[in-house]
Amino acid sequence: MPMKFEDYKQYLSPVFSKSSDLVAGEGHGLYITDVNGVKYLDMIQGIAVNVAGHTHPKIVKAIQDQAGKLIHASFNHVNYPTTLELAKRLASVAPGEGEKKLTSLFFSNGGAEATDSAIKLARCATGRPLIIACQGSFHGRTVGATSVTGSNSHYREAYEPLMGGVYWTPFPQRILCPDSIDNDDLEGRADYCLWMLENLLKFLAPPKEVAAIIMEPIQGEGGYVAPHPKFLKGVREICDKHGILLIFDEIQSGFGRTGKMWASQHFDVVPDIMTTGKAIGGGLPMSCVWSTPAIMDRWNKGTHGTTFGGNPVCAAAGLAVLDVIEEEGLIENSRVMGDYLQKQLKEMQKRHKIIADIRGIGLMTAAEFCKPGTFEPDANALSFITKYLREEEHMLTTGCGVNGNGFRFIMPLNIKQEEVDLCLEKFEKAVAAYEAK
């Protein structure tokens, strides 16, 4: 008898929101096949996790080989060859130069845990209590990560009071800036948000008490919004002026997703602390906090730790991910295919009035749905289109944005042009079906 999710639903907490009742049986490359043999084109890829698609042979072999040797012994008590080598390899591609290079790493298990770790590091290293976060941000759903997440108030619902000492400043996306700033005026939005940050430090958050400003260089859950470089450069200058640490969350944007190893490289800005996750473990749970040795040395020994962080099987997968990225030229492919994807989407935008905006960098790209001729969000469009694609076109997709009207393209970085075309063909069918309603 075929396995049905409904038969097992009673055993799972409903707090974990499910977008479908699909029970996945296998995944290979671009595709997931459910337990009933139905094949789906997967444009979610574990939410930006599978940079080389499902079950890449090199990653699978690395996991199998290490699992046959040692699965877990706790990195607190012993060292693992794979984890030590991964730390060295990651340090070699870390952002920064010289003393500013982020070559000291702390391994953990998921993005939210990395966020909590980064906050603790910043507070401990500076001796300061306050954190500034950005509206529109998403950093995870633990208590600490939720406290600095501003992409949707629903994530905070029923959990207040959360972690104290958090102040908020707008990120330069359209819905967080005055209507008087034109949609295409990215520099104007940057100026406004830098002015708001300066005012926050002037009127509410004493700079000498601010440990860190945490932000995504490109907002993910908040809508795949890339700011004008002036904004990130301005934030970096403000941090330097006041001795504030700058934390970049590269959990979704890192590992080549934007056509560079790190999204921050598009803006020529180096953070003091960086968090990564998702792609780092090749599909296994792993994350990492990066900083300079000088900052890490100020983290009081024994005040933070993890049972599973730095797991040797996850590290083996991470080494294979780095090999595949380098050997198969995935970063360059992300840039080329990302440019192609955005060009095709902008042409499609001319044919469909509900597509109000195309934005992002590389294969971190989104389309925004609005009522025709306006910037009034159309969440119904996203709901209809994602459901249509899953049920009629057998394509798995997901959304983004506080208004629930952003459509994320989260393709694997080794995608080919004909595969991008197939995705776009299905997407346009769904858009046309919604417009024809």
LUMGUMAR-304707 format. One record per residue (C-alpha): residue number from 0; residue in one letter; x, y, z. Coordinates in nm, 2 decimals. Last residue first. Layout:
! residues N
+---------+------+--------+--------+--------+
| vexdren | zase |      u |      v |      w |
+---------+------+--------+--------+--------+
|     NUM |    a |      X |      Y |      Z |
...
+---------+------+--------+--------+--------+
This chain:
! residues 437
+---------+------+--------+--------+--------+
| vexdren | zase |      u |      v |      w |
+---------+------+--------+--------+--------+
|     436 |    k |  -0.86 |   3.31 |  -1.40 |
|     435 |    a |  -0.66 |   3.38 |  -1.71 |
|     434 |    e |  -0.39 |   3.57 |  -1.52 |
|     433 |    y |  -0.34 |   3.28 |  -1.29 |
|     432 |    a |  -0.30 |   3.03 |  -1.58 |
|     431 |    a |  -0.06 |   3.27 |  -1.75 |
|     430 |    v |   0.16 |   3.28 |  -1.44 |
|     429 |    a |   0.15 |   2.90 |  -1.42 |
|     428 |    k |   0.24 |   2.85 |  -1.78 |
|     427 |    e |   0.52 |   3.11 |  -1.74 |
|     426 |    f |   0.67 |   2.91 |  -1.45 |
|     425 |    k |   0.66 |   2.58 |  -1.65 |
|     424 |    e |   0.85 |   2.74 |  -1.94 |
|     423 |    l |   1.09 |   2.91 |  -1.70 |
|     422 |    c |   1.18 |   2.58 |  -1.54 |
|     421 |    l |   1.23 |   2.42 |  -1.88 |
|     420 |    d |   1.45 |   2.71 |  -1.99 |
|     419 |    v |   1.66 |   2.68 |  -1.68 |
|     418 |    e |   1.71 |   2.31 |  -1.76 |
|     417 |    e |   1.81 |   2.40 |  -2.12 |
|     416 |    q |   2.06 |   2.65 |  -1.98 |
|     415 |    k |   2.23 |   2.39 |  -1.75 |
|     414 |    i |   2.20 |   2.38 |  -1.37 |
|     413 |    n |   2.53 |   2.32 |  -1.18 |
|     412 |    l |   2.44 |   2.58 |  -0.91 |
|     411 |    p |   2.13 |   2.41 |  -0.81 |
|     410 |    m |   1.82 |   2.62 |  -0.86 |
|     409 |    i |   1.66 |   2.83 |  -0.59 |
|     408 |    f |   1.43 |   3.06 |  -0.79 |
|     407 |    r |   1.22 |   3.23 |  -0.52 |
|     406 |    f |   0.87 |   3.37 |  -0.59 |
|     405 |    g |   0.78 |   3.68 |  -0.38 |
|     404 |    n |   0.42 |   3.76 |  -0.29 |
|     403 |    g |   0.40 |   3.65 |   0.07 |
|     402 |    n |   0.38 |   4.01 |   0.21 |
|     401 |    v |   0.69 |   3.97 |   0.42 |
|     400 |    g |   0.88 |   3.83 |   0.13 |
|     399 |    c |   0.96 |   3.48 |   0.01 |
|     398 |    g |   0.81 |   3.19 |  -0.19 |
|     397 |    t |   0.87 |   2.83 |  -0.27 |
|     396 |    t |   0.89 |   2.60 |  -0.57 |
|     395 |    l |   0.85 |   2.23 |  -0.65 |
|     394 |    m |   0.76 |   2.14 |  -1.01 |
|     393 |    h |   0.52 |   1.87 |  -1.11 |
|     392 |    e |   0.36 |   2.09 |  -1.38 |
|     391 |    e |  -0.01 |   2.05 |  -1.28 |
|     390 |    e |   0.00 |   1.98 |  -0.91 |
|     389 |    r |   0.33 |   2.14 |  -0.80 |
|     388 |    l |   0.33 |   2.42 |  -1.05 |
|     387 |    y |  -0.03 |   2.50 |  -0.99 |
|     386 |    k |   0.02 |   2.51 |  -0.61 |
|     385 |    t |   0.32 |   2.75 |  -0.64 |
|     384 |    i |   0.12 |   2.96 |  -0.89 |
|     383 |    f |  -0.20 |   2.99 |  -0.69 |
|     382 |    s |  -0.03 |   3.08 |  -0.36 |
|     381 |    l |   0.21 |   3.33 |  -0.53 |
|     380 |    a |  -0.08 |   3.49 |  -0.71 |
|     379 |    n |  -0.29 |   3.51 |  -0.40 |
|     378 |    a |  -0.02 |   3.70 |  -0.23 |
|     377 |    d |  -0.06 |   3.99 |  -0.47 |
|     376 |    p |   0.12 |   4.28 |  -0.31 |
|     375 |    e |   0.01 |   4.64 |  -0.42 |
|     374 |    f |   0.31 |   4.77 |  -0.62 |
|     373 |    t |   0.08 |   4.89 |  -0.90 |
|     372 |    g |   0.01 |   4.85 |  -1.27 |
|     371 |    p |  -0.12 |   4.50 |  -1.24 |
|     370 |    k |  -0.17 |   4.38 |  -0.88 |
|     369 |    c |   0.17 |   4.26 |  -0.75 |
|     368 |    f |   0.38 |   3.95 |  -0.79 |
|     367 |    e |   0.75 |   3.97 |  -0.72 |
|     366 |    a |   1.01 |   3.76 |  -0.90 |
|     365 |    a |   1.32 |   3.63 |  -0.72 |
|     364 |    t |   1.68 |   3.55 |  -0.79 |
|     363 |    m |   1.96 |   3.40 |  -0.59 |
|     362 |    l |   2.11 |   3.22 |  -0.88 |
|     361 |    g |   2.32 |   3.52 |  -0.97 |
|     360 |    i |   2.22 |   3.84 |  -0.79 |
|     359 |    g |   1.87 |   3.94 |  -0.68 |
|     358 |    r |   1.57 |   4.11 |  -0.84 |
|     357 |    i |   1.28 |   4.08 |  -1.08 |
|     356 |    d |   0.99 |   4.32 |  -1.01 |
|     355 |    a |   0.62 |   4.37 |  -1.08 |
|     354 |    i |   0.53 |   4.04 |  -1.24 |
|     353 |    i |   0.15 |   4.07 |  -1.24 |
|     352 |    k |   0.17 |   4.26 |  -1.57 |
|     351 |    h |   0.28 |   3.96 |  -1.77 |
|     350 |    r |   0.44 |   3.99 |  -2.12 |
|     349 |    k |   0.70 |   4.26 |  -2.03 |
|     348 |    q |   0.79 |   4.06 |  -1.71 |
|     347 |    m |   0.87 |   3.76 |  -1.94 |
|     346 |    e |   1.15 |   3.96 |  -2.09 |
|     345 |    k |   1.27 |   4.05 |  -1.74 |
|     344 |    l |   1.25 |   3.68 |  -1.65 |
|     343 |    q |   1.47 |   3.58 |  -1.95 |
|     342 |    k |   1.74 |   3.83 |  -1.86 |
|     341 |    q |   1.72 |   3.73 |  -1.49 |
|     340 |    l |   1.77 |   3.36 |  -1.58 |
|     339 |    y |   2.06 |   3.43 |  -1.82 |
|     338 |    d |   2.24 |   3.64 |  -1.57 |
|     337 |    g |   2.19 |   3.37 |  -1.31 |
|     336 |    m |   2.30 |   3.10 |  -1.55 |
|     335 |    v |   2.63 |   3.29 |  -1.61 |
|     334 |    r |   2.70 |   3.38 |  -1.25 |
|     333 |    s |   2.60 |   3.04 |  -1.11 |
|     332 |    n |   2.80 |   2.87 |  -1.38 |
|     331 |    e |   3.11 |   3.08 |  -1.26 |
|     330 |    i |   3.05 |   2.97 |  -0.91 |
|     329 |    l |   2.99 |   2.61 |  -1.01 |
|     328 |    g |   3.31 |   2.56 |  -1.20 |
|     327 |    e |   3.28 |   2.18 |  -1.19 |
|     326 |    e |   3.62 |   2.11 |  -1.02 |
|     325 |    e |   3.59 |   2.40 |  -0.77 |
|     324 |    i |   3.23 |   2.37 |  -0.65 |
|     323 |    v |   3.26 |   1.99 |  -0.66 |
|     322 |    d |   3.57 |   1.99 |  -0.45 |
|     321 |    l |   3.42 |   2.23 |  -0.20 |
|     320 |    v |   3.11 |   2.02 |  -0.17 |
|     319 |    a |   3.33 |   1.71 |  -0.12 |
|     318 |    l |   3.50 |   1.87 |   0.17 |
|     317 |    g |   3.16 |   1.96 |   0.32 |
|     316 |    a |   3.05 |   1.60 |   0.28 |
|     315 |    a |   3.35 |   1.48 |   0.48 |
|     314 |    a |   3.28 |   1.75 |   0.74 |
|     313 |    c |   2.92 |   1.63 |   0.77 |
|     312 |    v |   3.05 |   1.28 |   0.83 |
|     311 |    p |   3.31 |   1.40 |   1.08 |
|     310 |    n |   3.06 |   1.60 |   1.29 |
|     309 |    g |   3.20 |   1.95 |   1.35 |
|     308 |    g |   2.90 |   2.04 |   1.58 |
|     307 |    f |   2.73 |   1.74 |   1.73 |
|     306 |    t |   2.76 |   1.80 |   2.10 |
|     305 |    t |   2.80 |   2.18 |   2.09 |
|     304 |    g |   2.99 |   2.45 |   2.27 |
|     303 |    h |   2.99 |   2.79 |   2.43 |
|     302 |    t |   3.12 |   2.93 |   2.76 |
|     301 |    g |   3.41 |   2.68 |   2.76 |
|     300 |    k |   3.67 |   2.93 |   2.66 |
|     299 |    n |   3.57 |   3.29 |   2.68 |
|     298 |    w |   3.54 |   3.43 |   2.33 |
|     297 |    r |   3.82 |   3.70 |   2.31 |
|     296 |    d |   4.05 |   3.47 |   2.10 |
|     295 |    m |   3.77 |   3.45 |   1.84 |
|     294 |    i |   3.81 |   3.83 |   1.78 |
|     293 |    a |   4.19 |   3.81 |   1.73 |
|     292 |    p |   4.17 |   3.49 |   1.53 |
|     291 |    t |   3.93 |   3.66 |   1.28 |
|     290 |    s |   3.58 |   3.54 |   1.25 |
|     289 |    w |   3.37 |   3.26 |   1.10 |
|     288 |    v |   3.07 |   3.09 |   1.25 |
|     287 |    c |   2.97 |   2.76 |   1.09 |
|     286 |    s |   2.68 |   2.54 |   1.00 |
|     285 |    m |   2.61 |   2.17 |   0.95 |
|     284 |    p |   2.31 |   1.94 |   0.91 |
|     283 |    l |   2.38 |   1.71 |   0.60 |
|     282 |    g |   2.27 |   1.82 |   0.25 |
|     281 |    g |   2.61 |   1.89 |   0.12 |
|     280 |    g |   2.73 |   2.02 |   0.45 |
|     279 |    i |   2.81 |   2.38 |   0.37 |
|     278 |    a |   2.51 |   2.44 |   0.14 |
|     277 |    k |   2.27 |   2.53 |   0.42 |
|     276 |    g |   2.50 |   2.69 |   0.68 |
|     275 |    t |   2.72 |   3.00 |   0.70 |
|     274 |    t |   2.76 |   3.28 |   0.96 |
|     273 |    m |   3.01 |   3.56 |   0.92 |
|     272 |    i |   3.19 |   3.78 |   1.18 |
|     271 |    d |   3.40 |   4.09 |   1.13 |
|     270 |    p |   3.25 |   4.15 |   0.79 |
|     269 |    v |   3.43 |   4.23 |   0.47 |
|     268 |    v |   3.28 |   4.47 |   0.22 |
|     267 |    d |   3.37 |   4.48 |  -0.15 |
|     266 |    f |   3.00 |   4.49 |  -0.24 |
|     265 |    h |   2.99 |   4.18 |  -0.47 |
|     264 |    q |   3.23 |   4.01 |  -0.24 |
|     263 |    s |   2.97 |   4.02 |   0.04 |
|     262 |    a |   2.77 |   3.77 |  -0.15 |
|     261 |    w |   3.04 |   3.51 |  -0.08 |
|     260 |    m |   3.19 |   3.26 |  -0.32 |
|     259 |    k |   3.09 |   3.48 |  -0.61 |
|     258 |    g |   2.81 |   3.41 |  -0.87 |
|     257 |    t |   2.53 |   3.47 |  -0.62 |
|     256 |    r |   2.49 |   3.11 |  -0.49 |
|     255 |    g |   2.86 |   3.05 |  -0.48 |
|     254 |    f |   2.90 |   2.91 |  -0.13 |
|     253 |    g |   2.71 |   3.19 |   0.05 |
|     252 |    s |   2.37 |   3.36 |   0.00 |
|     251 |    q |   2.16 |   3.13 |   0.22 |
|     250 |    i |   2.37 |   3.11 |   0.54 |
|     249 |    e |   2.57 |   3.42 |   0.45 |
|     248 |    d |   2.46 |   3.61 |   0.76 |
|     247 |    f |   2.70 |   3.90 |   0.78 |
|     246 |    i |   2.80 |   4.02 |   1.13 |
|     245 |    l |   2.96 |   4.37 |   1.16 |
|     244 |    l |   3.13 |   4.44 |   1.50 |
|     243 |    i |   3.09 |   4.78 |   1.65 |
|     242 |    g |   3.40 |   4.98 |   1.73 |
|     241 |    h |   3.22 |   5.31 |   1.68 |
|     240 |    k |   3.38 |   5.45 |   1.36 |
|     239 |    d |   3.45 |   5.10 |   1.22 |
|     238 |    c |   3.09 |   5.00 |   1.26 |
|     237 |    i |   2.97 |   5.32 |   1.09 |
|     236 |    e |   3.22 |   5.27 |   0.80 |
|     235 |    r |   3.09 |   4.91 |   0.75 |
|     234 |    v |   2.73 |   5.03 |   0.75 |
|     233 |    g |   2.82 |   5.28 |   0.48 |
|     232 |    k |   2.99 |   5.02 |   0.27 |
|     231 |    l |   2.69 |   4.80 |   0.31 |
|     230 |    f |   2.46 |   5.08 |   0.20 |
|     229 |    k |   2.67 |   5.23 |  -0.08 |
|     228 |    p |   2.68 |   4.89 |  -0.25 |
|     227 |    h |   2.31 |   4.93 |  -0.34 |
|     226 |    p |   2.11 |   4.67 |  -0.17 |
|     225 |    a |   2.02 |   4.31 |  -0.29 |
|     224 |    v |   1.67 |   4.20 |  -0.20 |
|     223 |    y |   1.59 |   3.83 |  -0.22 |
|     222 |    g |   1.25 |   3.89 |  -0.05 |
|     221 |    g |   1.27 |   3.89 |   0.33 |
|     220 |    e |   1.34 |   3.51 |   0.33 |
|     219 |    g |   1.67 |   3.59 |   0.16 |
|     218 |    q |   1.81 |   3.94 |   0.22 |
|     217 |    i |   2.13 |   4.00 |   0.04 |
|     216 |    p |   2.42 |   4.12 |   0.26 |
|     215 |    e |   2.22 |   3.95 |   0.54 |
|     214 |    m |   2.24 |   4.16 |   0.85 |
|     213 |    i |   2.37 |   4.17 |   1.21 |
|     212 |    i |   2.50 |   4.50 |   1.36 |
|     211 |    a |   2.72 |   4.42 |   1.66 |
|     210 |    a |   2.82 |   4.49 |   2.02 |
|     209 |    v |   2.64 |   4.82 |   2.07 |
|     208 |    e |   2.70 |   4.98 |   2.41 |
|     207 |    k |   2.95 |   5.24 |   2.30 |
|     206 |    p |   2.72 |   5.33 |   2.01 |
|     205 |    p |   2.43 |   5.43 |   2.25 |
|     204 |    a |   2.12 |   5.28 |   2.10 |
|     203 |    l |   1.82 |   5.51 |   2.11 |
|     202 |    f |   1.86 |   5.87 |   1.98 |
|     201 |    k |   2.20 |   5.90 |   1.81 |
|     200 |    l |   2.26 |   5.53 |   1.72 |
|     199 |    l |   1.91 |   5.50 |   1.59 |
|     198 |    n |   1.95 |   5.83 |   1.40 |
|     197 |    e |   2.27 |   5.70 |   1.23 |
|     196 |    l |   2.08 |   5.39 |   1.13 |
|     195 |    m |   1.79 |   5.59 |   0.99 |
|     194 |    w |   2.03 |   5.80 |   0.79 |
|     193 |    l |   2.20 |   5.49 |   0.65 |
|     192 |    c |   1.85 |   5.36 |   0.56 |
|     191 |    y |   1.77 |   5.68 |   0.37 |
|     190 |    d |   2.10 |   5.70 |   0.18 |
|     189 |    a |   2.07 |   5.33 |   0.08 |
|     188 |    r |   1.71 |   5.38 |  -0.04 |
|     187 |    g |   1.83 |   5.68 |  -0.25 |
|     186 |    e |   2.11 |   5.47 |  -0.39 |
|     185 |    l |   1.86 |   5.20 |  -0.50 |
|     184 |    d |   1.65 |   5.45 |  -0.69 |
|     183 |    d |   1.46 |   5.21 |  -0.91 |
|     182 |    n |   1.15 |   5.19 |  -0.70 |
|     181 |    d |   1.14 |   5.57 |  -0.66 |
|     180 |    i |   1.18 |   5.71 |  -0.31 |
|     179 |    s |   0.87 |   5.92 |  -0.22 |
|     178 |    d |   0.70 |   5.60 |  -0.11 |
|     177 |    p |   0.92 |   5.61 |   0.20 |
|     176 |    c |   1.15 |   5.30 |   0.26 |
|     175 |    l |   1.07 |   4.96 |   0.42 |
|     174 |    i |   0.85 |   4.84 |   0.13 |
|     173 |    r |   1.11 |   4.92 |  -0.13 |
|     172 |    q |   1.41 |   4.74 |   0.02 |
|     171 |    p |   1.69 |   4.93 |   0.18 |
|     170 |    f |   1.71 |   4.75 |   0.52 |
|     169 |    p |   1.54 |   4.94 |   0.80 |
|     168 |    t |   1.69 |   4.96 |   1.15 |
|     167 |    w |   1.59 |   4.77 |   1.47 |
|     166 |    y |   1.73 |   4.74 |   1.82 |
|     165 |    v |   1.79 |   4.43 |   2.02 |
|     164 |    g |   1.89 |   4.44 |   2.39 |
|     163 |    g |   1.66 |   4.18 |   2.51 |
|     162 |    m |   1.61 |   3.82 |   2.39 |
|     161 |    l |   1.24 |   3.75 |   2.34 |
|     160 |    p |   0.96 |   3.87 |   2.55 |
|     159 |    e |   0.76 |   3.77 |   2.36 |
|     158 |    y |   0.71 |   3.42 |   2.21 |
|     157 |    a |   0.34 |   3.42 |   2.12 |
|     156 |    e |   0.40 |   3.57 |   1.77 |
|     155 |    r |   0.77 |   3.63 |   1.69 |
|     154 |    y |   0.77 |   3.43 |   1.37 |
|     153 |    h |   0.44 |   3.58 |   1.27 |
|     152 |    s |   0.60 |   3.93 |   1.28 |
|     151 |    n |   0.75 |   3.85 |   0.95 |
|     150 |    s |   1.09 |   3.93 |   0.80 |
|     149 |    g |   1.24 |   4.09 |   1.12 |
|     148 |    t |   1.45 |   3.81 |   1.27 |
|     147 |    v |   1.70 |   3.93 |   1.54 |
|     146 |    s |   1.50 |   3.80 |   1.84 |
|     145 |    t |   1.40 |   3.49 |   1.63 |
|     144 |    a |   1.77 |   3.40 |   1.61 |
|     143 |    g |   1.82 |   3.42 |   1.99 |
|     142 |    v |   1.50 |   3.23 |   2.07 |
|     141 |    t |   1.56 |   2.97 |   1.80 |
|     140 |    r |   1.38 |   3.05 |   1.47 |
|     139 |    g |   1.64 |   3.15 |   1.22 |
|     138 |    h |   1.82 |   3.46 |   1.08 |
|     137 |    f |   1.56 |   3.63 |   0.86 |
|     136 |    s |   1.58 |   4.00 |   0.79 |
|     135 |    g |   1.31 |   4.23 |   0.66 |
|     134 |    q |   1.38 |   4.49 |   0.93 |
|     133 |    c |   1.75 |   4.48 |   1.01 |
|     132 |    a |   1.92 |   4.40 |   1.34 |
|     131 |    i |   2.12 |   4.60 |   1.59 |
|     130 |    i |   2.26 |   4.41 |   1.89 |
|     129 |    l |   2.32 |   4.56 |   2.24 |
|     128 |    p |   2.51 |   4.42 |   2.54 |
|     127 |    r |   2.88 |   4.52 |   2.50 |
|     126 |    g |   3.18 |   4.34 |   2.64 |
|     125 |    t |   3.32 |   4.35 |   2.28 |
|     124 |    a |   3.44 |   3.98 |   2.24 |
|     123 |    c |   3.17 |   3.84 |   2.47 |
|     122 |    r |   2.88 |   4.02 |   2.30 |
|     121 |    a |   3.00 |   3.95 |   1.95 |
|     120 |    l |   3.07 |   3.58 |   2.03 |
|     119 |    k |   2.73 |   3.53 |   2.19 |
|     118 |    i |   2.56 |   3.69 |   1.89 |
|     117 |    a |   2.76 |   3.48 |   1.65 |
|     116 |    s |   2.67 |   3.16 |   1.84 |
|     115 |    d |   2.30 |   3.24 |   1.83 |
|     114 |    t |   2.32 |   3.30 |   1.45 |
|     113 |    a |   2.51 |   2.98 |   1.40 |
|     112 |    e |   2.24 |   2.79 |   1.60 |
|     111 |    a |   1.98 |   2.94 |   1.36 |
|     110 |    g |   2.18 |   2.83 |   1.06 |
|     109 |    g |   2.22 |   2.47 |   1.16 |
|     108 |    n |   2.46 |   2.22 |   1.33 |
|     107 |    s |   2.76 |   2.40 |   1.47 |
|     106 |    f |   3.12 |   2.45 |   1.37 |
|     105 |    f |   3.34 |   2.74 |   1.51 |
|     104 |    l |   3.59 |   2.88 |   1.27 |
|     103 |    s |   3.90 |   3.11 |   1.28 |
|     102 |    t |   4.02 |   3.22 |   0.93 |
|     101 |    l |   3.80 |   3.53 |   0.88 |
|     100 |    k |   4.07 |   3.74 |   0.71 |
|      99 |    k |   4.10 |   4.09 |   0.88 |
|      98 |    e |   4.46 |   4.02 |   1.00 |
|      97 |    g |   4.57 |   3.96 |   0.65 |
|      96 |    e |   4.30 |   3.97 |   0.39 |
|      95 |    g |   3.92 |   3.93 |   0.41 |
|      94 |    p |   3.67 |   3.67 |   0.30 |
|      93 |    a |   3.74 |   3.30 |   0.37 |
|      92 |    v |   3.85 |   3.08 |   0.08 |
|      91 |    s |   4.16 |   2.94 |   0.25 |
|      90 |    a |   3.99 |   2.93 |   0.59 |
|      89 |    l |   3.73 |   2.69 |   0.44 |
|      88 |    r |   4.00 |   2.45 |   0.34 |
|      87 |    k |   4.18 |   2.46 |   0.68 |
|      86 |    a |   3.85 |   2.41 |   0.87 |
|      85 |    l |   3.75 |   2.13 |   0.63 |
|      84 |    e |   4.09 |   1.95 |   0.69 |
|      83 |    l |   4.04 |   1.96 |   1.07 |
|      82 |    t |   3.68 |   1.84 |   1.02 |
|      81 |    t |   3.78 |   1.55 |   0.80 |
|      80 |    p |   4.07 |   1.44 |   1.02 |
|      79 |    y |   3.85 |   1.44 |   1.33 |
|      78 |    n |   3.96 |   1.57 |   1.67 |
|      77 |    v |   3.86 |   1.42 |   2.00 |
|      76 |    h |   3.69 |   1.54 |   2.32 |
|      75 |    n |   3.47 |   1.84 |   2.24 |
|      74 |    f |   3.44 |   1.72 |   1.87 |
|      73 |    s |   3.21 |   1.45 |   2.00 |
|      72 |    a |   3.27 |   1.08 |   1.90 |
|      71 |    h |   3.04 |   1.05 |   1.60 |
|      70 |    i |   3.01 |   0.87 |   1.27 |
|      69 |    l |   3.35 |   0.70 |   1.23 |
|      68 |    k |   3.50 |   0.47 |   0.96 |
|      67 |    g |   3.21 |   0.34 |   0.75 |
|      66 |    a |   3.03 |   0.67 |   0.78 |
|      65 |    q |   3.34 |   0.84 |   0.63 |
|      64 |    d |   3.33 |   0.64 |   0.31 |
|      63 |    q |   2.96 |   0.66 |   0.27 |
|      62 |    i |   2.95 |   1.04 |   0.32 |
|      61 |    a |   3.24 |   1.10 |   0.08 |
|      60 |    k |   3.07 |   0.86 |  -0.18 |
|      59 |    v |   2.74 |   1.06 |  -0.16 |
|      58 |    i |   2.92 |   1.39 |  -0.21 |
|      57 |    k |   3.11 |   1.26 |  -0.51 |
|      56 |    p |   2.80 |   1.10 |  -0.66 |
|      55 |    h |   2.58 |   1.42 |  -0.63 |
|      54 |    t |   2.28 |   1.29 |  -0.44 |
|      53 |    h |   2.04 |   1.58 |  -0.51 |
|      52 |    g |   2.16 |   1.89 |  -0.70 |
|      51 |    a |   2.51 |   2.04 |  -0.70 |
|      50 |    v |   2.43 |   2.34 |  -0.47 |
|      49 |    n |   2.20 |   2.12 |  -0.26 |
|      48 |    v |   2.12 |   2.35 |   0.03 |
|      47 |    a |   1.95 |   2.65 |  -0.12 |
|      46 |    i |   1.61 |   2.57 |   0.04 |
|      45 |    g |   1.64 |   2.19 |   0.03 |
|      44 |    q |   1.67 |   2.21 |  -0.35 |
|      43 |    i |   1.38 |   2.44 |  -0.39 |
|      42 |    m |   1.35 |   2.42 |  -0.77 |
|      41 |    d |   1.29 |   2.05 |  -0.77 |
|      40 |    l |   1.14 |   1.91 |  -1.09 |
|      39 |    y |   0.91 |   1.65 |  -0.96 |
|      38 |    k |   0.87 |   1.27 |  -1.05 |
|      37 |    v |   0.58 |   1.06 |  -0.94 |
|      36 |    g |   0.68 |   0.71 |  -0.84 |
|      35 |    n |   0.44 |   0.67 |  -0.55 |
|      34 |    v |   0.71 |   0.72 |  -0.29 |
|      33 |    d |   0.78 |   1.06 |  -0.44 |
|      32 |    t |   1.06 |   1.12 |  -0.70 |
|      31 |    i |   1.27 |   1.44 |  -0.65 |
|      30 |    y |   1.45 |   1.58 |  -0.95 |
|      29 |    l |   1.72 |   1.83 |  -1.04 |
|      28 |    g |   2.01 |   1.59 |  -0.97 |
|      27 |    h |   1.88 |   1.28 |  -0.81 |
|      26 |    g |   1.63 |   1.26 |  -0.53 |
|      25 |    e |   1.44 |   0.96 |  -0.39 |
|      24 |    g |   1.14 |   0.87 |  -0.19 |
|      23 |    a |   0.98 |   1.21 |  -0.11 |
|      22 |    v |   0.64 |   1.20 |   0.06 |
|      21 |    l |   0.44 |   1.49 |  -0.08 |
|      20 |    d |   0.17 |   1.63 |   0.16 |
|      19 |    s |   0.25 |   1.99 |   0.07 |
|      18 |    s |   0.37 |   2.32 |   0.21 |
|      17 |    k |   0.41 |   2.18 |   0.56 |
|      16 |    s |   0.43 |   2.41 |   0.87 |
|      15 |    f |   0.61 |   2.26 |   1.16 |
|      14 |    v |   0.40 |   2.38 |   1.45 |
|      13 |    p |   0.16 |   2.09 |   1.36 |
|      12 |    s |   0.37 |   1.85 |   1.57 |
|      11 |    l |   0.40 |   1.52 |   1.40 |
|      10 |    y |   0.25 |   1.19 |   1.51 |
|       9 |    q |  -0.10 |   1.27 |   1.39 |
|       8 |    k |   0.03 |   1.34 |   1.04 |
|       7 |    y |   0.13 |   0.98 |   0.99 |
|       6 |    d |  -0.16 |   0.84 |   0.79 |
|       5 |    e |  -0.21 |   1.18 |   0.62 |
|       4 |    f |   0.14 |   1.16 |   0.47 |
|       3 |    k |   0.04 |   0.86 |   0.27 |
|       2 |    m |   0.26 |   0.56 |   0.20 |
|       1 |    p |   0.14 |   0.35 |  -0.09 |
|       0 |    m |   0.00 |   0.00 |   0.00 |
+---------+------+--------+--------+--------+
